[in-house]
Amino acid sequence: MTHLQKNYSNQDPACENGDDFTHCNLSQAEPNTVICAGKTGLVFVECNLSNCNVPGDAVVTKCLIVQANRDAVVEEIETDIPGIGTLEVRRNVIVGRGVQ
């Protein structure tokens, strides 16, 4: 089966042996998320495979391949902001934690 320009973000697409994925978004929230487990002969062309772990025999051409924990805490900062004890600096977000 050919999957063309589909958005399978944060889900495991229904794969069959020999499926072709072209211009598809298969990105996952957690690093090393297995997709299409146990399937063989898959082809991925110009797909977003962020945080995906595809079967070992898959052919991957011109795809975005990265493993990144989007919520990893990079740094904790103490602050004098009223009601906020520390700030967590994350990759894309700053999260304030209240003082109790």
C-alpha positions as CSV (number, residue, x, y, z in Angstrom):
1,M,0.0,0.0,0.0
2,T,1.2,3.5,-0.7
3,H,0.8,6.2,2.0
4,L,1.1,9.6,0.4
5,Q,1.1,12.9,2.5
6,K,-0.5,11.3,5.6
7,N,-0.3,12.5,9.1
8,Y,0.4,9.6,11.5
9,S,1.9,11.8,14.2
10,N,1.8,10.2,17.7
11,Q,0.3,6.9,16.4
12,D,1.5,3.6,15.0
13,P,0.2,3.5,11.5
14,A,-1.4,0.3,10.2
15,C,1.5,-1.1,8.2
16,E,1.7,-4.1,5.9
17,N,4.8,-5.7,4.6
18,G,6.2,-3.7,1.6
19,D,4.3,-0.5,2.3
20,D,5.6,2.8,0.9
21,F,5.4,6.1,2.9
22,T,6.0,9.3,0.9
23,H,5.9,12.8,2.4
24,C,4.3,11.5,5.6
25,N,4.5,12.8,9.2
26,L,5.2,9.8,11.5
27,S,6.7,11.9,14.4
28,Q,6.4,10.6,17.9
29,A,6.5,12.3,21.3
30,E,8.9,9.9,22.9
31,P,12.4,9.0,21.6
32,N,12.9,5.6,20.0
33,T,9.2,4.8,19.6
34,V,8.9,1.6,17.6
35,I,6.6,1.9,14.6
36,C,5.5,-0.8,12.2
37,A,7.0,-3.5,14.4
38,G,7.5,-6.9,12.7
39,K,6.9,-5.5,9.2
40,T,9.4,-5.9,6.4
41,G,10.2,-4.2,3.1
42,L,9.0,-0.8,4.2
43,V,10.1,2.3,2.3
44,F,10.1,5.9,3.7
45,V,10.7,8.8,1.3
46,E,10.9,12.4,2.5
47,C,9.1,11.6,5.8
48,N,9.3,13.1,9.3
49,L,10.6,10.2,11.4
50,S,11.3,12.3,14.5
51,N,11.6,9.9,17.5
52,C,10.7,6.9,15.3
53,N,12.5,3.5,15.4
54,V,11.6,1.8,12.1
55,P,12.3,-1.8,11.2
56,G,15.9,-2.6,10.5
57,D,15.4,-3.5,6.8
58,A,13.4,-0.4,6.0
59,V,14.7,1.8,3.2
60,V,14.8,5.5,4.4
61,T,15.5,8.2,1.8
62,K,15.7,12.0,2.5
63,C,13.8,11.7,5.8
64,L,14.1,13.7,9.0
65,I,15.7,11.3,11.5
66,V,16.2,12.6,15.0
67,Q,15.8,11.3,18.6
68,A,14.9,14.2,20.9
69,N,13.3,14.3,24.3
70,R,11.2,17.4,24.0
71,D,10.6,17.8,27.7
72,A,14.2,17.2,28.9
73,V,15.1,19.6,31.7
74,V,18.2,21.5,30.7
75,E,18.6,23.6,33.8
76,E,16.9,24.6,37.0
77,I,17.1,28.2,38.2
78,E,16.2,29.6,41.6
79,T,14.1,32.7,41.3
80,D,12.8,35.6,43.5
81,I,9.6,35.8,41.5
82,P,6.7,35.9,44.0
83,G,5.0,32.4,44.2
84,I,7.6,30.7,42.0
85,G,10.4,28.8,43.6
86,T,12.4,27.5,40.6
87,L,12.2,27.7,36.9
88,E,12.9,24.6,34.8
89,V,14.4,25.5,31.5
90,R,13.4,22.9,29.0
91,R,14.2,22.6,25.3
92,N,11.2,24.6,24.1
93,V,9.5,25.7,27.3
94,I,10.1,27.4,30.7
95,V,8.0,25.9,33.5
96,G,7.6,27.7,36.8
97,R,7.0,25.6,39.9
98,G,5.2,27.2,42.8
99,V,6.4,27.6,46.3
100,Q,4.5,25.8,49.1
